[in-house]
Amino acid sequence: MLIGNRRGVRAPKAAPAPAKKPLAPGLRPATAVLALFASIASSQAATPQSAEQAYEKGDFGKAQQEYSATAAKEPAKAELHFNAGSAAYKSGDYAMAATGFQQSLKTDQVPVQHDAYYNLGNTQYRLGQQTEKANAQAPIKTLESAVKSYDAASHIRGKETGPKPKRT
């Protein structure tokens, strides 16, 4: 869903390419090659495709970082926040997972909302388990939030229309 299948139309060649200029006297071929590699590496930004590849390889931390970076550029795409939350959950970063799922709720897509609420409930449950070790009373509010998220998911269940998000 995040990978486009349209290809751009090629523009006709306007003019022949200019002749190559010789390298500047102080620039050696090895330096030019290193500069080329540096420019290629810096131009490779996080994309949903690279995040998906990292997720499929099991590198959930990298996938979460790349989904989050892409979501920051396109905050209206709830699926990116949802996928960032899923990757964070898989890596055990439940606080970041909760943030991703909460941000993915800001959509009109009912299936995304449903799955985000459900996964948010799972995440809040895990957060409650983590805090239980430190203080037996601390997880009560977190677990109550988890129940509310599960309830919201069950209320939305009957309203679902449209495509489901990528991960559940």
Solvent accessible surface area in square Angstrom, and as a share of the most:
residue,aa,sasa,rsa
1,M,135,0.60
2,L,33,0.17
3,I,100,0.51
4,G,66,0.63
5,N,141,0.72
6,R,219,0.80
7,R,224,0.82
8,G,74,0.71
9,V,147,0.84
10,R,225,0.82
11,A,88,0.68
12,P,123,0.77
13,K,195,0.83
14,A,109,0.85
15,A,74,0.57
16,P,126,0.80
17,A,93,0.72
18,P,123,0.77
19,A,94,0.73
20,K,195,0.83
21,K,182,0.77
22,P,124,0.78
23,L,93,0.46
24,A,59,0.46
25,P,144,0.91
26,G,76,0.73
27,L,69,0.34
28,R,177,0.65
29,P,93,0.58
30,A,70,0.54
31,T,65,0.38
32,A,30,0.23
33,V,73,0.42
34,L,125,0.62
35,A,59,0.46
36,L,102,0.51
37,F,123,0.51
38,A,62,0.48
39,S,61,0.39
40,I,78,0.40
41,A,68,0.53
42,S,95,0.61
43,S,83,0.54
44,Q,135,0.60
45,A,61,0.47
46,A,25,0.19
47,T,52,0.30
48,P,22,0.14
49,Q,64,0.29
50,S,33,0.22
51,A,0,0.00
52,E,28,0.12
53,Q,111,0.49
54,A,6,0.04
55,Y,27,0.10
56,E,122,0.55
57,K,168,0.71
58,G,39,0.38
59,D,66,0.34
60,F,51,0.21
61,G,34,0.33
62,K,96,0.41
63,A,0,0.00
64,Q,23,0.10
65,Q,124,0.55
66,E,23,0.10
67,Y,1,0.00
68,S,36,0.23
69,A,42,0.32
70,T,5,0.03
71,A,3,0.02
72,A,79,0.61
73,K,127,0.54
74,E,67,0.30
75,P,93,0.59
76,A,97,0.75
77,K,88,0.37
78,A,4,0.03
79,E,15,0.07
80,L,1,0.00
81,H,20,0.09
82,F,0,0.00
83,N,0,0.00
84,A,6,0.05
85,G,0,0.00
86,S,9,0.06
87,A,0,0.00
88,A,0,0.00
89,Y,58,0.22
90,K,117,0.49
91,S,58,0.37
92,G,35,0.33
93,D,60,0.31
94,Y,39,0.15
95,A,63,0.49
96,M,83,0.37
97,A,0,0.00
98,A,11,0.08
99,T,56,0.33
100,G,5,0.05
101,F,2,0.01
102,Q,89,0.39
103,Q,70,0.31
104,S,0,0.00
105,L,34,0.17
106,K,163,0.69
107,T,22,0.13
108,D,138,0.71
109,Q,68,0.30
110,V,32,0.18
111,P,2,0.01
112,V,1,0.00
113,Q,40,0.18
114,H,19,0.09
115,D,6,0.03
116,A,0,0.00
117,Y,60,0.23
118,Y,104,0.40
119,N,13,0.06
120,L,8,0.04
121,G,0,0.00
122,N,41,0.21
123,T,0,0.00
124,Q,20,0.09
125,Y,95,0.36
126,R,92,0.34
127,L,42,0.21
128,G,1,0.01
129,Q,66,0.29
130,Q,91,0.41
131,T,53,0.31
132,E,99,0.44
133,K,181,0.77
134,A,96,0.75
135,N,79,0.41
136,A,75,0.58
137,Q,127,0.56
138,A,45,0.35
139,P,6,0.04
140,I,83,0.42
141,K,161,0.68
142,T,31,0.18
143,L,64,0.32
144,E,95,0.43
145,S,41,0.27
146,A,3,0.03
147,V,87,0.50
148,K,146,0.62
149,S,7,0.04
150,Y,73,0.28
151,D,69,0.36
152,A,26,0.20
153,A,3,0.02
154,S,73,0.47
155,H,137,0.61
156,I,20,0.10
157,R,127,0.46
158,G,78,0.75
159,K,135,0.57
160,E,44,0.20
161,T,104,0.60
162,G,58,0.56
163,P,84,0.53
164,K,99,0.42
165,P,8,0.05
166,K,86,0.37
167,R,26,0.09
168,T,113,0.66
